[in-house]
Amino acid sequence: MHYLLIYDLADDYLERRQQFRKEHLELAWIASDEGYLIAGGALQDPADRAILLFDSDSPSVAREFAEKDPYVQHGLVKSWTVRPWITVAGELAATPVKP
């Protein structure tokens, strides 16, 4: 199953992220190496949200990531949510449906 971790970013996210970026990226790459994080990054123009795509049996993996993330812990993320995403098309679809 796929889950989206959606961050609503603070207005000063771009100005403050550098001091926490290394620790945030280390956490992300560990989740990727473990096979849970498929892709993640901030939206641009404006940089007001970030989206991380997780592949797991439960939304708890994405929730635990957010709770450990220094961006969340230090207020660069105003709020976050985990949403199930039913992916049906494409090479990485979790539940492929073909016509």
Secondary structure as UniProt FT lines:
FT   STRAND          2..9
FT   TURN            11..12
FT   HELIX           13..16
FT   HELIX           18..33
FT   TURN            34..35
FT   STRAND          37..42
FT   STRAND          49..55
FT   HELIX           60..68
FT   HELIX           70..73
FT   TURN            74..75
FT   STRAND          77..85
FT   TURN            91..92
//
